[in-house]
Structure formats: C-alpha cells, structure tokens
C-alpha cells in the first residue's frame, strides 16, 4: 500500500475535527489534505440528481488530489467513498460524460489525469487498517485494553465483507466480544437541506426509528458501545440522541476515533470509559465522540 495518501475529510469529519491525520501518521502514512475541498455531492444528489451534484462535485475533489500526485482519496465516510467511485464509473460509461466533466472541472484546475476505475477513486479507512501490514502496525502499537469489551460493530452499507471479518477478528484477538449489525441508517438522504417542513419531519422520524432499532440491537447483544464504520452513519445515530425519548442508550464511537483510541492518541475514546457523558433534560446522554 502506498504511503503518501490524500485524506478527504468531507462535511462530517471536518465538523467534528477528528484527528484523522495524526491517526494515519501513527499507522505510517504521509498524509495531505484536499485544499479547498467541497462536499462530495451525495446529499444534494438525493434531491437534485443532476450531473453537477453526481459527477462534478465529487470529481472536483479527486481532480485537485490528482493535480498534486494523489490518484486516490481516503475517507472515513462510506457515503463519500461510494459517491466518488460512482462518479468515476459514470465518466467511463460514455465519452460525452467524460468530455462534460473535463469542461466543468477545468476552471477549478481540477481536470483528471487518470480516469480508469481501479486506478483512481476513493478508498475507505477500513480498507487501510485491514491491510495486513497496517494490521500488524496496529497490533504492535496497541496501548488501550478492550479485553472483555462487548462491541456492536455497525457496518452500514460498507460492502467488503472480507474486510469486515478481518477487523472483527482483530477485535476478537484483542479480547473483545463483537456483534455485527448492518441495516442502513438512512444515509445521505437524511442530511436534508430543503426548507420543506414535512420532509424535515419525515427525516427526523426515520432517524428516531433507526436510533431505537440499533440501540435495541445493542441491548440484545449486551454491547457496551456501538462502533460505527462510517462518519455519516455515526452522525445519523448521534442525531437520534437529540430526537429520541430513550432514557438509556449505548454510546457511539466512529472508526477513526476508535483507531485513535487503540493507538493511545489523546482525546480519542472518552465515550468508551464513560468520561464524556452529560445529563440533559433529566437523561444521561452520551456526547458525540470528538477526537479534537
């Protein structure tokens, strides 16, 4: 695996100020970011699936990375990864789409130097940390004990079952009990930017229902906390904290933060020890896990 990588924070990682660079550097990577990045386009594509949202927005980030020598964008958000890779497939399906993308990206100095699927696109964090070499780095630098922890590993729409099982085995080897849950959280369509009141209410109800569903699963499996593979999933679950009438629920931690916790990076993993809980509206509410 190449050691010089370009990390794409996306809307969610940038808001939570996750120490993704430090985490990846601990794993042996030289990390740079996409300068002047923009949203991957997935949420607006749910309401306006035009060429700009589905192709130009995600490929602008990829083009900027390619101009600096990075053919791949690395992200902790499966929605971003999927949307960027789908845009690459679109422009390879028809030369007209490729020409239109080139025309739109040129003013941003983001024209693609490489367009073949497999030679460019986006890669998820789990694909990195389940690489055998990186797995060894993690296991050789563990500084936190998760022996006897019960974890609900929430994989959402992440498609690579082999990598899911590899990471599950890593957790097992560290002494944790792991259950897997993969029902869709509602994804990018819940990141509603429209002013339509009925749509906002519908999305709020979906988030609340899913939040209760995943916490029911955590309760059934006796899980101490929920480990989310995707920052979009993590955001949707955490939104359920403010919407739900549940009095007790499992803390949620993202894969980025959890990796930082295992490596002993300061500020990561407070929720696992219960140090970051607050009482709000007579409820014990777990704060979102911010690795800042």
Secondary structure by P-SEA (a helix, b strand, c coil): cccbbbbbbcaaaaaaccaaaaaaaaaccccccccccccccccccccccccccccaaaaaaaaaaaaacccccccccaaaaaaaaaaaaaaaacaaaaaaaaaaacccccccccccccccccccaaaaaacaaaaaaaaaccccccccbbbbccccccccaaaaaaaaaaaaaabbbbbbbbccccccccccccccaaaaaaaaaaaaaaaaaaaaaaaaacccbbbbccaaaaaaaaaaaacccccbbbbbbcaaaaaaaaaccccccccccccccccccccccccccccc
